[in-house]
Amino acid sequence: QQIADLQKENFNLKLRIYFLEENAKKYHNGEEQDIYQINIELKVELESLKKDLVDKQELL
């Protein structure tokens, strides 16, 4: 269970880094950055939930 949790956290961090790097290349405006930061967090959460769904479907 602990290994699965660490793998999930690692996956989430990798996604977060990827989206942060992509947005850093495109935008440098402070106000827009807040919007993009929220977008990144939502994308990471979405991918995390998708992975959880797949994991739980496999258990069924």
N, C-alpha and C positions, 0 to 999 in steps of 0.2 A: 504494500500500500504506500509506504513512504517513497519507494522508488518511482511509483506511478505519479505521485504528487510532485516529485522533483522533476520528472520528465515533462509534466504538464506546465510547471512553472518555467522551465527552460524554454519550452516551445513558445510560451507567452512572451518571454523576454526577447527571444529572437525576433518574433513578429513586431514587437514594439520598436526594437532597434531598426529593423528594416523600414518601417513606416516613418520613423523619425528621420532617418537618413534621406529618404525620398523627399520628404517635405522640406528638409533643410536645404536641399539643392534648389528647390523652386521658390521658396518664400522666405523673406527676411523681415517682413512687416510685423510689428508687435501685436496689433489687434487681430490681424488675420491669423497669426500664429496661435492665438488662443482657440480660434475656431478649428484650426487644423489639429491642434493637440486633442481637443474633444473628439474629433473625427478619428484620430489614431486610436484613442482609448476605446472607442466604440468598435472599430475594426478588430482590435485585439480581443475584445470581449466576445464578439461574434465568432471569431475563429476558435476561441476557447470553448464556447458553447457547442459549436459544431463538433469539435473533437470529443467533448463530453458525451454528446448524443451518440456518436459512433461507438464510443467505448461502452456505453450502456446498452446499445442495440446488440453489440457482440455478446454481452452478458446474458441477454434474453435468448 
